[in-house]
Amino acid sequence: MAVGLNGGYNQSVLDLGRSKGTEYVDGFAGGVQFQFMSRKMLGFETGVFFNQLGWIERNDTTNLVQGKINTQVIELPLYSHLAFGKGKIRLLLDAGPYFRFIVNQSVEGTIQAGTDFENKAPENSTSYGLSFKGGLGYRSNSFIVQIRGNYHLGLTNFYIPTAATDISVERSFGGSVSVLIPFGNNFIDE
């Protein structure tokens, strides 16, 4: 078992099934991470994370920037954790579901008529999806450092779209660094 802190950077967007009208925005992600290894190479990870998400909207006809949506969420992921390799350095692959709960949302600028959402509020205060991570980990008996890239694919129809054929799906990608303190059995192969 191991417990520690995770921090990183992400870019997020709300995808409407077409690229016009929205752009990625930068954000911070971080929180407390828990890891349990049932075998030397197999385990699971979870945690409680604060995440800054959002997107920039442009007018569909003039392509001018209209506003920026900022959303702060609490994220609860559950990953299957695979660690490949022997010794202290391992290749890491993680995948699993996540749940997000909106704690705050604000608008910079004005989302005017002609944009996809026109000041519509979220349909749900919660969202869910799948997340994938990959990277490298360094393990010793006293600490674990993990550097990973990640991709989140939302599965929630997060907003009520203007057209019945549109699906609003949140997406984000980025990178993170984790520092964990192990306790219990040794993590190093004999």
Order of alpha helices (4+ residues) and beta strands (2+ residues): beta-beta-beta-beta-beta-beta-beta-beta-beta
